[in-house]
Amino acid sequence: MAWLYLVIASFGEIFGVMFINIYLQKKSLQWLLMVILSFSGGFLFLSLAMRDIPLGTAYAIWTGLGAAGAVLIGIFFFRESAGWKRMLFLCCIIAGAVGLKAIE
C-alpha cells in the first residue's frame, strides 16, 4: 500500500506544478487554491508512504516521478520542447527511480 501512496503523492506534485503554471497565467484564487490542495495532498500521501518506505528512497522516487510527470505535462499541455536531449535525461530520472526501487 505504501507504494500506491507514493505514486498518489507524486501525482500531487505533478498537478501542483501544473496548477502553478496555470495560476501564473490566470492569477485567480481558484488556481491558487488548486496549487495548495495539490501539494497538501501530495505531502499527506508522501507521509503515509514514508511509514513503510525509507526516507531516502521515498523522497527520491517522489521527486523523480514528480519531475518526470511535470516534464510530460509541460510537453503535452503547455507546448514545451520534446527534444531528444530532454527525453534522454527524462529517461535517466525514471531509471534512477526504478533503480532505487530495485535495490530496496
C-alpha positions in Angstrom: 0.0 0.0 0.0 2.9 2.3 0.7 4.0 2.3 -2.9 0.5 3.2 -4.0 0.6 6.1 -1.6 3.9 7.2 -3.1 2.5 7.2 -6.6 -0.5 9.2 -5.4 1.9 11.6 -3.7 3.8 12.0 -7.0 0.5 13.0 -8.7 0.1 15.7 -6.1 3.4 17.1 -7.0 2.8 16.8 -10.8 -0.6 18.5 -10.6 0.8 21.1 -8.1 3.4 22.3 -10.6 0.8 22.2 -13.4 -1.5 24.4 -11.3 1.3 26.8 -10.6 1.8 27.3 -14.3 -1.9 27.9 -14.8 -2.0 30.2 -11.8 0.8 32.3 -13.2 -1.2 32.7 -16.5 -4.6 33.4 -15.0 -3.9 34.8 -11.5 -7.1 33.7 -9.8 -7.9 32.5 -6.3 -9.3 29.3 -7.7 -6.0 28.2 -9.2 -4.0 29.3 -6.2 -6.3 27.0 -4.1 -5.7 24.2 -6.5 -1.9 24.6 -6.0 -2.3 24.5 -2.3 -4.6 21.5 -2.3 -2.5 19.5 -4.8 0.7 20.0 -2.8 -1.0 19.4 0.5 -2.4 16.1 -0.8 1.0 15.1 -2.1 2.6 15.8 1.2 -0.1 13.8 3.0 0.4 10.8 0.9 4.1 11.1 1.0 3.9 11.0 4.8 1.8 7.9 4.6 4.2 6.2 2.2 7.2 7.0 4.5 5.7 4.9 7.2 6.9 1.8 5.3 9.4 3.2 2.7 12.8 4.5 3.9 13.1 8.3 3.7 15.8 8.5 1.1 14.1 6.0 -1.3 10.6 7.6 -0.8 11.8 11.2 -1.3 14.0 10.3 -4.4 11.2 8.4 -6.1 8.6 11.1 -5.2 10.7 13.9 -6.6 11.8 11.7 -9.6 8.2 10.8 -10.6 7.1 14.3 -9.9 9.8 15.8 -12.1 9.2 13.3 -14.9 5.5 13.9 -14.7 5.9 17.6 -14.8 8.1 17.4 -17.9 5.4 15.3 -19.6 2.7 17.7 -18.6 4.8 20.6 -20.0 5.2 18.8 -23.3 1.7 17.6 -23.7 -0.3 20.5 -22.3 2.0 23.6 -22.4 3.8 23.0 -25.7 7.2 22.7 -24.2 10.1 21.2 -26.2 10.4 17.5 -26.5 13.9 17.3 -27.9 16.0 14.2 -27.8 18.2 15.6 -25.0 15.3 16.3 -22.8 13.9 12.8 -23.4 17.3 11.3 -22.7 17.5 13.0 -19.3 13.9 12.2 -18.5 14.7 8.5 -19.1 17.7 9.0 -16.7 15.3 10.3 -14.0 13.0 7.3 -14.5 15.9 4.9 -14.5 17.1 6.3 -11.2 13.7 5.9 -9.6 13.4 2.3 -10.9 17.0 1.6 -9.6 16.2 2.8 -6.1 13.1 0.6 -6.0 15.1 -2.4 -7.3 17.8 -2.1 -4.6 15.4 -1.6 -1.7 
